Amino acid sequence: MPLAPRAANRTLTMDALPLLFDGGISNYVKPLFRHVFQEAGSGWTVRLLFRLSVDPSRHQRYRTFRPVEGPSTVSPVVTCVPDRVLRSLWGCLGYPPFSMSRRRKNAFIATTDMVPRRGRDRIGWIVYDLTPLRIPDFFNFDRKRFHEKTMDWARRTDFIVTISENSKKDIAELLHYPEDRIHIIYPGVTEPPSLPAATPPPAGPRPYIYYIGSLALNKNIDGMLRIFSECVNRHGLDIDIYLTGRDFLGPGFWESLIKDLNIEGRVHFTGWIPDDERNAYLSHATMLWQFSWYEGFGLPVLEAASRGIPVLYANRGSLPEIINDPEQEMDPERESEAADKAAAALTSPSILTRWKQRGLQRSASFSWSRSARKLLDDIETYVGE
């Protein structure tokens, strides 16, 4: 149900650049913003700031963008100022630049590392996670410099939005940010595209495990394949595994590992595929695995649970917040124990049914509409001051 009109008009401007892309942070920003449009009500004016810069690909994507209608007034704002110039303007003059008004009824939300200093508007920033600071050994970067830059961006803000209780704790600890100004806005469940009832499985004849996400070491894909190898070679399971996502390590790395683990012909990489194809793979999977060393949230876990697909996930980061069932957790440092747990579940209809029911129950508590309403209510505590 849409919110009742607010007593006074508020303006919310959101950096809409992630709306032009797929995957990653866009999987959070797109549905959240769409529901903000629908829930804002007549008391809000919602503006989408499109940073088209001089990048022709951004211009091309913007031409195909279609805003979602809602009861609030939604208007696009376009800037073609190069990002490096805009970053300098925002850093010196705040947002919006060149404004002398003292009116503080507006808010701006940054969705990337383009965080302006405080100007006329209240400044918020969506911090999805601080994974590089928590597990820096998996990232090739200058940790000290990244930490200092992130601290500087945080100091510019009036409030921070994040996606899990675990990420909130990280922000408070690592960025020394006041907890009362960190607002948890959980992702919601996105309804899957409808598939014909007789849609055949997109994979081969064997049952299969499914994984969605980047193919990178911080996602523990190598550990996942070692555990899968134990399920096949030690436990004797006749099963495949399909992995959907962008490859950061190259086919040579995986081919060598797969050969060493004696699981050739059972590991299949789909690359990044459209939503309807991904949903087809997910809907026919026996189980979804998510064994990351650290996650800010873990949207594939919620997506699978909401579709009745049993999930086995790592006991790291925010993943336990989603299903909240120790029976479905594994320790990525104890691979043989994880393989035992996976094999036991895969050969037990009763366990799979129990995990399915638990996932459906838990996923029902995640709603994009509720999250959008909470975001608007939280922001109003700042613009109403």
Residue, then its C-alpha position, 0 to 999 in steps of 0.5 A: m500500500p502506498l504511503a500517505p502523502r507527507a506533510a511537506n514536500r521532500t525531494l530525493t535525488m538518487d545517482a541512477l548510474p547503476l540503472l544502466f547496467d546489469g549485475g553487481i550493485s545494479n541487482y540491488v539498486k534497480p528494484l529498490f529504486r523502482h519500489v521507491f518510485q511506487e511507495a514515495g507518494s505525492g509528498w515526494t519528488v524523486r529525481l534520478l541523476f544520470r551521469l552520462s559523462v562522455d562515455p558513448s555506451r552510457h548514452q546508448r543505454y540511457r536512450t533505452f532506459r524507461p522509468v517506472e511510473g509511480p504516485s510520486t513525481v519522477s524526473p530524470v536529471v542528466t549531466c554529461v560532465p566527465d566524472r573526474v570533473l564532477r568528482s572535483l566539483w562535488g568534492c569542493l562545492g558539495y551537492p548541488p554545486f553553486s547553491m547558496s540556499r539554506r533549505r535542507k528539505n532535500a536528500f541525495i543518495a550516492t550509489t557508487d564511490m562518487v560521494p559529494r561533500r555536504g552542500r544544500d542537500r543531506i548526503g547519503w551513501i549506499v555502502y554494499d559491503l566492505t569485503p576488500l577490507r575484511i579479506p584483503d588477501f583476495f584483492n590486488f590493491d593498496r589496502k591502506r589507501f583504499h581504507e583512507k579513501t573510504m573513510d573520507w567518503a564516509r565523512r562527507t555523509d549525513f547517513i549511510v545505507t547498507i544491506s545487512e546487519n553484518s555490513k552495518k557492524d563492519i561500517a561502524e568498526l572499520l570506518h568509525y561511523p556512528e551506528d545510529r546513522i547507519h540504516i539497514i535496507y535489506p534487499g527484497v525478493t524479486e518475482p521470477p519471470s514466468l516460465p511455461a509449465a513444460t519448460p525442459p531443464p536447460a542442462g543435461p540429464r543429470p541433476y545439478i548444483y547451481y552457483i550464481g556470481s563472479l568466478a573469483l578466488n574471494k568467492n571460493i569457487d576453487g573450494m567449491l569445486r574441491i567439495f564437489s569433487e569429494c561429493v562425486n569421487r568419495h561419496g559417489l554422487d552422479i551429479d553436475i555443477y553449473l556456474t553462472g557469472r563473469d570469469f576473473l581467472g580465465p579458462g586455463f585456471w579452471e581447466s587445470l583445476i577440474k582435471d586435477l580434481n577428476i571432475e571433467g565433464r561435470v563442471h559447466f560454465t554458462g558465462w553471464i546470461p539473461d535473467d530468464e535463462r538464469n531463472a531456468y537454470l535455477s528453477h531446475a537445480t537440485m541445490l544452490w551453493q554459496f561458499s564465499w569467504y565473505e559476502g555483504f549480503g548474498l542475493p543468489v541465496l535469497e533468490a534461490a530460497s524464495r523459489g523453493i531451491p535448497v541452499l547450502y551456504a558459508n557461515r561467513g559474512s552476512l550469509p547466515e542472516i538470510i536463511n538463519d539455519p545452522e543446518q544449512e551452513m558450512d565452514p569453507e575451511r573444513e571442506s571434507e565436512a562440507a562435502d559430507k553435509a552436502a552429500a547427506a542432503l543431496t541423498s535425503p529427500s527429507i533434508l531437501t524438503r526441510w531446507k526448501q520449506r525453511g527457505l520459503q519461510r525465511s524469504a517471505s520476510f524480505s520485501w522490496s516494498r517494505s525496504a523502500r518504505k523504510l528507506l523513505d522513512d529513514i531519510e525523512t528523519y534527516v530532511g525533516e530536521 
